[in-house]
Amino acid sequence: MRIGIVAPPWAPIPPDLYGGIEQAVDNLARGLHRAGHEVLLFATGDSTCPVPRQWLLPVAEGVRMGFSVPEIRHVMAAYEAVSGFDVVHDHSMIGPLYCERYPNLPVVTTIHGPLNEELADIYRRLAARLPLIGISAAQGREAPDIPITKVIHHAVDTDAFSVGPGGDYCLFLGRMSPDKGPQRAIEVARAAGVPLLLAGKMREPWEHLFFEREIAPHLGGDIEYLGEVSFERKVELLGGARATLFPIRWNEPFGLVMLESMACGTPVLSFPEGAAPEVVEHGRTGLLCETEEQMAEAVHSVTALDRTECRAAVDEHFSIARMVDDHVALYEELIGA
């Protein structure tokens, strides 16, 4: 079928550095193209995803993220480009509103963020007009009255990851934000007496403020912040870690880093919140802990887990082929309806 994919305009596809949504869009576009579908990805001009692409904005608008004008321009041009396609999968925020101008065009959208009060208000209204894809069952529990058409977990391209040997250090990979829990990762590593490497995005003013107040005072010795790393460096770090710490204390909708870690053979230590119990198989691909004290103890016991089993679980449940099949089934239902 002919599938139009509308990406957000805030980062290239795939992202140069941080960008969970953009990475998911890249995986889906590649997978659909590889499966023999005619795909047109409407992104920004600096995108390198190896599928047919069109763009209006020459470079990603990350410095103006959330501004309405660049996104409106991007979306209007995108719908002109994909108006004759069999189905459109829109990953932007404004696109699902603008698509009303194309009443005969089947459109589906993915909810990438948490269904907090603001987003729930938007998607509650959208649900009456177009199908909504959730990225985890946990995501929908925040707003159970919103009808999620289908939950489709993210995936990773396992060809881009290799099982590493593991090592002595633990790894935290994520934004410098209290939601992601780097401060808890430091507490766990200190209690366990193991080195900790932290890597991740720190661009926004509030991220810098959090880092200076909560993270910087604890750096030194066995606790090191590496900054925002490239994809190649990320794979190297994941493969060399004893465990990846994912110490969230909120209802996070997904968390691609868990899949990336498991694809490198590295088990995940997390709390049983958000989508973590849907991703981490306790005792096989990681351990779900109730407290920081339990997680510190798990840092030592996690070495008993088989790293090849972590990779096997990703191949079984979180492959791009599975994700593509799930999406195509939904597209076919939408076109038939």
C-alpha positions as CSV (number, residue, x, y, z in Angstrom):
1,M,0.0,0.0,0.0
2,R,1.0,3.7,-0.3
3,I,1.8,5.0,3.2
4,G,2.5,8.6,4.0
5,I,4.4,9.2,7.3
6,V,4.3,12.7,8.8
7,A,7.2,13.3,11.2
8,P,7.4,16.1,13.7
9,P,9.7,19.0,12.5
10,W,11.8,19.3,15.6
11,A,14.6,16.8,14.8
12,P,15.9,15.0,11.7
13,I,14.8,11.4,11.0
14,P,16.7,9.6,12.4
15,P,17.9,12.0,15.1
16,D,21.5,13.0,15.3
17,L,21.5,12.6,19.1
18,Y,18.5,12.5,21.5
19,G,15.0,11.9,20.0
20,G,12.9,8.9,21.0
21,I,9.9,9.9,18.8
22,E,12.2,10.4,15.8
23,Q,14.0,7.1,16.4
24,A,10.6,5.3,16.4
25,V,9.5,7.1,13.2
26,D,12.8,6.1,11.6
27,N,12.3,2.4,12.6
28,L,8.8,2.4,11.3
29,A,9.6,4.0,8.0
30,R,12.5,1.7,7.3
31,G,10.5,-1.3,8.3
32,L,7.5,-0.5,6.1
33,H,9.8,0.3,3.1
34,R,11.7,-3.0,3.7
35,A,8.4,-4.9,3.7
36,G,7.7,-3.7,0.2
37,H,5.2,-0.8,0.9
38,E,5.5,2.5,-1.0
39,V,6.5,4.9,1.8
40,L,6.8,8.7,1.7
41,L,8.4,10.2,4.8
42,F,7.6,13.9,5.2
43,A,10.3,15.2,7.5
44,T,12.9,18.0,7.5
45,G,15.5,18.4,4.8
46,D,18.4,17.3,7.1
47,S,16.8,13.8,7.5
48,T,18.8,10.8,6.2
49,C,16.3,7.9,6.7
50,P,16.8,5.8,3.6
51,V,13.2,5.9,2.2
52,P,11.6,8.4,-0.2
53,R,11.4,11.7,1.5
54,Q,10.0,15.2,1.0
55,W,10.4,18.3,3.1
56,L,9.6,22.0,3.3
57,L,11.8,23.0,6.2
58,P,15.5,22.6,5.2
59,V,16.7,21.8,8.8
60,A,15.0,20.6,11.9
61,E,13.5,23.4,14.1
62,G,14.6,22.1,17.5
63,V,15.5,25.6,18.7
64,R,11.9,26.6,18.1
65,M,10.3,23.4,19.4
66,G,6.7,23.9,20.3
67,F,6.3,27.1,18.2
68,S,3.2,26.9,16.2
69,V,4.3,28.6,12.9
70,P,7.0,26.1,11.8
71,E,4.8,23.1,12.6
72,I,1.8,24.6,10.8
73,R,3.9,25.2,7.7
74,H,5.4,21.7,7.9
75,V,2.0,20.0,8.4
76,M,0.3,22.0,5.6
77,A,3.0,21.0,3.1
78,A,3.0,17.4,4.4
79,Y,-0.7,16.9,3.7
80,E,-0.3,18.3,0.2
81,A,2.4,15.7,-0.4
82,V,0.5,12.7,1.0
83,S,-3.1,13.6,0.0
84,G,-3.3,10.8,-2.6
85,F,-2.0,8.0,-0.4
86,D,-3.9,5.0,0.9
87,V,-3.2,5.9,4.5
88,V,-1.3,8.6,6.5
89,H,0.4,7.9,9.8
90,D,0.8,11.3,11.5
91,H,3.3,11.7,14.4
92,S,2.9,15.5,14.7
93,M,0.6,17.3,17.1
94,I,-1.1,19.8,14.7
95,G,-1.5,17.3,11.8
96,P,-4.3,15.3,13.4
97,L,-6.3,18.6,13.6
98,Y,-5.4,19.8,10.2
99,C,-6.3,16.5,8.5
100,E,-10.0,17.5,8.7
101,R,-9.3,19.4,5.4
102,Y,-8.9,15.9,3.8
103,P,-12.1,14.1,4.8
104,N,-11.5,11.1,2.4
105,L,-8.0,10.5,3.5
106,P,-7.5,7.7,6.2
107,V,-5.3,9.1,9.0
108,V,-4.0,7.5,12.1
109,T,-1.9,9.0,14.8
110,T,0.4,7.7,17.6
111,I,0.2,9.2,21.1
112,H,3.9,9.5,22.0
113,G,3.6,11.4,25.2
114,P,2.0,10.8,28.6
115,L,-1.7,11.4,28.8
116,N,-1.5,14.2,31.3
117,E,-4.3,16.8,31.6
118,E,-3.3,18.8,28.6
119,L,-2.7,15.9,26.1
120,A,-5.7,13.9,27.4
121,D,-7.9,16.9,26.6
122,I,-6.6,17.0,23.0
123,Y,-6.7,13.2,22.3
124,R,-10.1,12.9,24.0
125,R,-11.5,15.2,21.3
126,L,-9.4,13.6,18.5
127,A,-10.6,10.0,19.4
128,A,-14.0,10.7,17.9
129,R,-12.5,11.4,14.5
130,L,-9.5,9.2,14.0
131,P,-7.8,6.1,15.4
132,L,-5.3,6.5,18.2
133,I,-2.3,4.2,18.6
134,G,-0.9,3.9,22.1
135,I,2.7,2.8,22.8
136,S,1.9,0.9,26.0
137,A,-1.0,-0.3,28.1
138,A,0.4,1.8,31.0
139,Q,0.0,5.0,28.9
140,G,-3.7,4.5,28.6
141,R,-4.3,4.0,32.3
142,E,-3.9,7.7,33.0
143,A,-7.0,8.5,30.9
144,P,-9.1,5.3,30.7
145,D,-12.0,7.1,29.0
146,I,-9.9,7.8,25.9
147,P,-10.5,4.9,23.4
148,I,-7.1,3.6,22.2
149,T,-7.6,1.8,19.0
150,K,-4.5,-0.4,19.4
151,V,-1.4,-0.6,21.6
152,I,1.7,-1.1,19.5
153,H,5.0,-1.3,21.4
154,H,8.1,0.3,20.0
155,A,10.8,-1.7,18.4
156,V,14.5,-1.5,17.7
157,D,16.6,-2.5,14.7
158,T,18.6,-5.3,16.2
159,D,21.0,-5.3,13.2
160,A,22.3,-2.0,14.6
161,F,23.1,-3.5,18.0
162,S,25.4,-6.2,19.1
163,V,25.7,-8.2,22.3
164,G,28.5,-6.7,24.4
165,P,30.7,-8.4,27.0
166,G,29.3,-6.5,30.0
167,G,31.6,-5.0,32.6
168,D,31.8,-3.5,36.1
169,Y,30.0,-0.2,35.7
170,C,26.3,0.6,35.6
171,L,24.9,2.9,33.0
172,F,22.2,5.6,33.1
173,L,21.1,6.8,29.7
174,G,18.5,9.5,29.5
175,R,17.6,13.2,29.8
176,M,18.9,15.1,32.8
177,S,15.5,15.4,34.3
178,P,14.1,14.3,37.7
179,D,11.5,12.2,35.8
180,K,14.2,10.0,34.3
181,G,15.8,9.6,37.7
182,P,19.6,10.2,37.2
183,Q,19.7,11.3,40.9
184,R,18.3,7.9,41.9
185,A,20.8,6.1,39.7
186,I,23.6,7.9,41.6
187,E,22.1,6.8,44.9
188,V,21.8,3.2,43.7
189,A,25.4,3.1,42.4
190,R,26.8,4.6,45.5
191,A,24.9,2.2,47.7
192,A,26.1,-0.8,45.6
193,G,29.7,0.5,45.5
194,V,30.0,0.3,41.7
195,P,31.0,2.9,39.1
196,L,28.2,4.7,37.2
197,L,28.4,6.4,33.8
198,L,25.6,8.9,33.0
199,A,25.0,9.9,29.4
200,G,22.1,12.0,28.0
201,K,20.6,15.2,26.8
202,M,21.1,18.4,28.7
203,R,20.0,21.3,26.5
204,E,17.0,23.1,28.1
205,P,17.5,25.7,30.9
206,W,15.6,23.5,33.4
207,E,17.8,20.5,32.5
208,H,20.9,22.6,33.2
209,L,19.4,23.8,36.5
210,F,18.5,20.3,37.6
211,F,21.9,19.1,36.7
212,E,23.7,21.8,38.6
213,R,21.6,21.3,41.7
214,E,21.1,17.5,41.8
215,I,23.8,15.8,39.7
216,A,27.0,17.9,39.5
217,P,27.6,17.9,43.3
218,H,27.8,14.1,43.2
219,L,30.2,13.7,40.3
220,G,33.7,12.6,40.8
221,G,35.4,9.3,41.7
222,D,33.3,6.5,40.2
223,I,30.4,8.8,39.1
224,E,30.9,10.4,35.7
225,Y,28.7,12.4,33.3
226,L,29.7,11.9,29.6
227,G,27.2,14.3,28.0
228,E,25.0,13.5,25.0
229,V,26.7,10.7,23.1
230,S,26.5,9.5,19.5
231,F,24.6,6.4,18.5
232,E,27.9,4.4,18.1
233,R,29.1,5.5,21.5
234,K,25.7,4.6,23.0
235,V,25.9,1.1,21.7
236,E,29.5,0.8,23.0
237,L,28.4,2.0,26.5
238,L,25.4,-0.3,26.6
239,G,27.3,-3.3,25.6
240,G,30.0,-2.7,28.2
241,A,27.7,-2.2,31.1
242,R,26.8,-4.6,33.9
243,A,23.3,-3.2,33.9
244,T,21.3,-0.3,32.7
245,L,19.5,1.7,35.4
246,F,16.1,2.9,34.5
247,P,14.9,4.3,37.9
248,I,11.7,6.0,36.9
249,R,9.1,6.9,39.5
250,W,6.3,8.0,37.2
251,N,4.0,6.5,34.5
252,E,6.4,6.8,31.6
253,P,4.7,5.7,28.4
254,F,7.6,3.6,27.1
255,G,11.4,4.0,27.3
256,L,13.3,2.9,24.2
257,V,16.5,2.7,26.2
258,M,15.3,-0.5,27.8
259,L,15.0,-2.2,24.4
260,E,18.4,-0.8,23.3
261,S,20.0,-2.1,26.5
262,M,18.5,-5.6,26.1
263,A,19.5,-5.6,22.4
264,C,23.1,-5.2,23.6
265,G,22.6,-8.1,26.0
266,T,22.6,-5.8,29.1
267,P,19.8,-6.4,31.6
268,V,17.7,-3.5,32.9
269,L,17.1,-2.6,36.5
270,S,13.9,-0.6,36.9
271,F,11.0,0.1,39.2
272,P,7.7,-1.5,38.2
273,E,6.2,1.8,36.9
274,G,5.1,3.0,33.5
275,A,5.7,0.6,30.7
276,A,8.7,-1.1,32.4
277,P,6.7,-4.3,33.4
278,E,5.6,-4.6,29.8
279,V,9.2,-4.5,28.6
280,V,11.4,-6.1,31.3
281,E,10.8,-9.7,32.0
282,H,11.7,-10.1,35.6
283,G,14.4,-12.6,36.1
284,R,15.1,-13.0,32.4
285,T,15.9,-9.6,30.9
286,G,16.3,-7.6,34.1
287,L,14.9,-7.1,37.6
288,L,12.0,-5.0,38.8
289,C,12.7,-3.5,42.2
290,E,10.5,-1.8,44.7
291,T,13.0,0.5,46.4
292,E,16.4,2.0,45.8
293,E,17.8,-0.4,48.4
294,Q,16.5,-3.4,46.4
295,M,18.0,-2.0,43.2
296,A,21.4,-1.6,44.9
297,E,21.3,-5.2,45.9
298,A,20.1,-6.2,42.4
299,V,23.2,-4.5,40.9
300,H,25.2,-7.5,42.2
301,S,22.6,-10.3,41.6
302,V,21.9,-9.1,38.0
303,T,25.2,-10.6,36.8
304,A,23.6,-14.0,37.0
305,L,21.2,-13.2,34.1
306,D,22.1,-14.6,30.7
307,R,23.0,-11.7,28.3
308,T,22.0,-13.8,25.3
309,E,18.5,-14.1,26.8
310,C,18.2,-10.3,26.9
311,R,18.9,-10.1,23.2
312,A,16.6,-13.1,22.4
313,A,13.7,-11.3,24.1
314,V,14.1,-8.3,21.9
315,D,14.2,-10.5,18.8
316,E,11.1,-12.3,20.0
317,H,8.9,-9.4,21.1
318,F,10.4,-6.1,20.0
319,S,11.6,-6.5,16.4
320,I,10.8,-4.1,13.6
321,A,9.1,-6.9,11.7
322,R,6.6,-7.4,14.5
323,M,6.0,-3.6,14.8
324,V,5.5,-3.4,11.1
325,D,3.0,-6.3,11.0
326,D,1.0,-4.6,13.8
327,H,0.8,-1.3,12.0
328,V,0.0,-2.8,8.7
329,A,-2.9,-4.8,10.2
330,L,-4.3,-1.5,11.6
331,Y,-3.8,0.3,8.3
332,E,-5.7,-2.4,6.5
333,E,-8.6,-2.2,9.0
334,L,-8.7,1.6,8.6
335,I,-8.7,1.4,4.8
336,G,-11.4,-1.2,4.8
337,A,-13.5,0.8,7.1
